[in-house]
C-alpha cells in the first residue's frame, strides 16, 4: 500500500472534505514523522485510512482532533516516542498496535472505547495507560510489557485474548462474559508465576489455554466449545462448579505441581479426551462425580491414592491409568468397564490398563506399565489403542510446552 507523508495527503483532501470533518488519506496510509504533522489532524473528525507514527516522530505525539480512525493506528520499532495521547479519539476501526516501543511510558486516550484489535508487544517501559476504557474489541494480545494492571480494558465479549510475559502484571480481574475463540495466559507476574485471574461472569469459551497462574476463578463457566488445558500452574485448587460439557475438545491438567484438588461437580460430557498427568500433589482424583461420557482417550498419571468416576458409561477411546501409589481398589471398579475382550462390559471402547505402584508414573505418559505390579490391569492390551493414548498425552504436553514458540 502506498505510504504518503501527512501534509501532502491532506492537501489532496479538498475543501469539501475539510468542511465536513472527514479526511480521506491518499493511498490509505499516512506516516507522521514529527509533532507538526500530527497537528494536521486537528480539523478532522474522521480519518479515513490508517495512521503510522514514524520512527523519528519525536518523544511526544498528540493526535487530538479526530474521534475516529477507520483503519489502523500503529507505532512500531520506535525507540524515541515516550508519550502518545489524544483527547478526542474514540474509535479505531482496525488495529491499535504498539510493537517494539521501548521508551514509551504513557498512553492517554480517555475517550477511546472501541478498536477492532489491540496488539501491544514489547512495550517494556509503559507505566500509565488511560483509555475510555475500551469496551468493544475483538482481539487482544498484550505481551512483554511492564503493565501493572489492565484497568483500561472493560471487556464483555471478545474473540481472542492473549496475555503473556507481562512481568509486573500480578492480577487480572474482568467482567468478561464470552470468548468466541481463545483465552491464552502464560508467564505473567513476577518470575512468570504471579498472575491471579478472576473471571466471575465468564459463561462460555471456545478454547482455554491457562499456564503459570496462581489462581484461576471461573465460577459461572457453563460451556467450553473446544478444549480447556491447564499446564504448569501454581494454584492449589481448581473448580468449575457450573461447567457441564466440552462440545468438541479435551480437558487436561499437566505439570501443575501444587494442585491438590480439581473439581467439576456438574460436568457430564467431554467431547475429546481427558489427560491428567504429573500433578505430583494430587492425591485423589474424585472431582468428576457426574461425568458420563468421554469422546476420546483417558490418560491418568500421578500419585493418586484414589480414582473415582462413578457415573462413567461411555469412553470412546482408550483408558490408561497408572499411579505411584496403590490404586488397586479403584482399578477394580474400572475393570468392570473394560472392553469385552478384556473381561469388562464394554463401556471403554479402546484398550484398557489400570496399574498401581508405578515408580515412573509421573514421568511415563506413554502407557507403559514398567516398574509396577500390574494390579488391576490387563497384559492383553491393543497396541493401536495404546498408541491413541500416547498421542493424546503427548499432544496436550506439546501444545502447552510449545506455547511461547507458537506465539
N, C-alpha and C positions, 0 to 999 in steps of 0.2 A: 504494500500500500504506500502511495506517495506521501512523504512527510514534508511539511512546509513549516517555516517559521511563522510565529503567531501574527505579527503585524502585516506581512503580505497577505496572509489568509483572510484577515478581517477587512483589509482594504477591498477585497473582492466581494465582500458580502453585499454591498449596495445599500442605499439609504432606506429602502422599503423594509429590508430585514432588520436594520438597526432600529428603526422606529417601532417595529413590532416586538423587539426584545429577543428575537430568535436569531442566533448567529450560526450560520452553516459554514463549516470548515472545508476549504478547498482541499480535496484529496482525502478527507475523512479523519486525518490525524494531524495535530499540530504539536510542536515541541516548544516549550517555554525555556529559554536559555538565560533569562535574567528577570529580576523583580519587575522591571518596567514592562516587559512583555506580559507579565501576569496581570497588570492593571488594565490591559486591553480587554479583559473580560468584564470589566465593571459595569458596562452598559447592557450586558446580555442577561436576559432572564433564563434562556435555554441555549446551551451549546450543543449543536447537532454534530456529533463526532466524538473523537477521543482526544484527551489531553495527556501529554507526556511531559514530565518535569525533566529537563536535560541535566546532564552530569555536571555542568558548570553554571547552574541556575542561581547559585548563591546560597547562603546559610538559612535565609528566611523567605518563604514563599506564601503570599496571601492571595487566595483565589476568590475572594469576596466579589459578589456580583450575581453570577448565575445561581439559580436554585436547582438547575438540572443540567447534568452532562449525560447525553444519551448514550455515549459509548463508554470507554474505559477512562480511568484516572490512574496513571502509572508513574511510580518513581522506582527506578531500578539501577543497580550498580552505581550508586551515588554516595560518595564519601564526603560530601560537603554539606548537604542540607541538614539543618538542625531543628527547624520548626516548619510545620505545614498547617495552614489554617484557612478557614473560610467562615464568615459569619452568616452566609446565605445558602450554601449548598445543602440541599435536602435529599436529592436522588442521583444516584449513579446507575445508569442503565446497563452498564457492563461490569467489568472487573475493577475493584479498588485494590491495586497492587502496590505493596511496599516490599521490595525484594533487594536484599544485599544493600541496605541503607544503614550503615553502621554508626553514623553520628546523629541520627535523628533522635531527639529526646521528647518531642511534643507534637501531638496531632490534636488540633482543636477545630471541630466542626459540629457545633452544638445543635444544628438543625438537621444533620444527616440522619435519616431514618430508614433509607432503603438503598440497596445495591444488589445487583444480580449475583455477584461473587466477591468475597473478601479473601485475599491472599496476602498474608504478611509473613515473610520468610527471611530470616537473618536480619532482624531489626534489634540489634544487641544492646542498644543504649536507651531504648524507649522507656520513659518514666511516667509520662502523663498522656492519657487518651481521653478526650471528651467528644462523645458523639451524641446523637439525638435523645435516647440511644437508638441504635439500629434494631428495628423490629421486623423488617422484611428483607430476607436474604435467602438465596437458595443454597449456596455452597460456601463453606468457611474452612480455611486452612491457616492456622497460626502455628508457626514453627520457628524455633531458635530465636526467641525474643526474651526481653527482660521484664515483661509484663508481670505485675503482681496480682492483677485481677482482670476480669472480663466484664466489669460493670457497664461498659459501653455497649454491650450487646443485650438486648431484651428479646430472647428468642422464643418463638411459639412453634413454628413449623419450618423445618429445614430439610434439605435433601442430604447433604454431606457435611459432617462436622469432624475435623481432624485437628487435634491439639497434640503437639509432640515437641519435646526438647525445650520446654519453657522453664528455665531453671528456677525462676522466682515465683512461679505460679503454684501456690500451695492449696488453693481451693477453687472449685468451680461449682457454683450453685446456679441453677437455671430453671425457669418455668417452662422449658421445652416440653411440647406435648407429643409431637410426632417427628419421626426421622424416616423419610421415604427412601433413603439409600444407606449410608454408612455412618456410624459413630466409631471413630478410632482415637484412642488415647494411649500415649506411650511416653515414658521418660520425662515426665514433668515433675516440678518441685525440686527441692534441694537434693542433689545427688541423683535426681531422676526417680526418687521413691517417695515423694511427699504430697501427691495430689489427693485431696479429699473431694469426692464427687457426690453431689446431691441433685437428683432429678425427680422431685416429688410428683410432678404432673405427667411424666412420660408414660403414655399408654400403648404406643405402637412404634416399632422399629423394624427395619429390614435386616441390617447387619450390625452386630456389636462386636468390636474387637478391643478388648479392655486389657491394658498392660500397665504394670508398675504403679498402681494406685493404692492408697492406704484405706480408703473406704469407697464403696460404690453403692449408692442407695437409689433404688427404683421401686418404691412401694406400690405404684399404680400400674406398672407394666403388665399388660394383658397378653399381647401377641408379639412374637418375633417372626417375621416372614422368612428370614434367612437363618443365619447362624448366630449363636452367642458364644464367643470364645474368650476365655479368661486365662491369661498367661503371666507368670512371674509377678503376681500382685503381692501386696503386703497386708491385706485385710485378714482378720482372724475369722470373720463370719460373713457369709453372703446369704441373702434371702430375696427371693422373687415371689412374694406372697400371693400375687394375683395372676402370675403367668400361667396360661392354660395350654399353650401349644407353640411349637415352631412349625410353620407350614411348609418349609422346603429345605431347612438346613439342620446343622448339628448343634449340640451343646458340648463344650469341652472346658475342662479345668486342668491345666498342665503347669506344674512347677510353681504353685502358689505355696511358698514354704511355711507361712504362718497360719494357713487355713485350718480351722478345727471344726467348722460347721458350714454346711451348704444345704439350704432347704428350699424346696419347691412344692409347697403343700397342695397347690391346685393343678400342677402340671399333669396333663393326661396323655399328651402325644408329642413325640419328637419325630419330625419327618425324616431327618437324616440319622446320623449316628450319635452315640454318647461315648465320650472319651474322658476319663478321669484318671490322671496319672501323675506320679511324683509330687503329690501334695503330702509331704512327709509327716505333718502333724494331724492329718485327717484320720482319726482312729475308727470312726463309724461312718458308713455310707448308708444312711437311713432316711434321707431327706426327700424321697420320691414316693410318698405313700399312695398316690393316685395314678402313677404312671402306668398306662396300659399298653401303649404302642410305641415301638421304636422302629423307624423305617430303614435304618442302616445297621451298621455293626456296633457292638458294645465292646469297649476296651477299658478294663479297670486294672490299675496297677497302684500299689501303695502299701501302707502299713495297717490296712483295715483289720479290725478285730470282728467287725460285723458288717455284712452287706445285705440290705433288705430292699426288695421291690415287690411288695405283696400283691399289687393289682396287675402285674405284668401278664399280658395274654398274647402279645404279638412281638416278635423280634424277627425282622425280615433278613437280617444279616447274621454274622457270627456273634457269639457271646464268649468272651475270653476274659476271665478274671483271675488275678493272682495277687497274693499278699505275702508280706514277710512274716505275718502273724498267722495264727491258726484260725481259718475261716471254714473249717470242715462242716460245722453246723449250717452255716449259710449255704455252702455248696450243696448240701442235701436238698435244700428247697429248690435250688436251680437245676439240680439233676433231673427233677421231675419234668422240667420244661424243655429238656434237651431234645434234639431231633429223634425221631422214632428209631432210626438205625443206631442210636446211642442209648436206647432204653427209655427215652422220655416220651412225652405226649405230643411233641412236635411244635410247641409254641415257638421255640427257637428254630428258624428255618435253616440257618447255616451251621457251620461246625461249632462245637461246644467244648470248652475247657474251663475248669474251676479248680485252682490249686492253692495250697497253703505252704507256709514256711519256705517261701522262695527268697533266698538272701539277695537276689538281684531284682526283686520286684520293682524297685524304684528306678532302676536303670534299664531294665528289659521291657521294651514296648513292642516286641516282635512276635509275641505269642509263645515264645519258648518256655518250656517247663523245667529247664535245667536248674539244679540247685534247690529242688523242692521235693516234697514227699508224694506228690501226685494225688493227695486226698481229694476226693470229690470229682476228680477229672476223668477224662477218657483218653486212653492212648490211641484210640482209633479215629483221630481227627481227619477231616477232609482238608488236604493241603491247599486246595484252591480257596476254601473258605478262610483258612488261616491267613492266606495272602491278603484277603479283603480286610481283615482286622489290621494287619501290618500297614497297609496303605492308608487306612483311616487314621490310625495313630500318628503315622509319620506326616500325613498331610496337615493335621492340626498343628503339630510341632513346627513344621516348616513355615506354615502360614504366620505363626506368631514370631518365631525367631527371625524371619526374614522381613519383618515389618519395616525396620529402619531403612533397609536397602530398597524396598519397594517404593517407599515414599521419597 
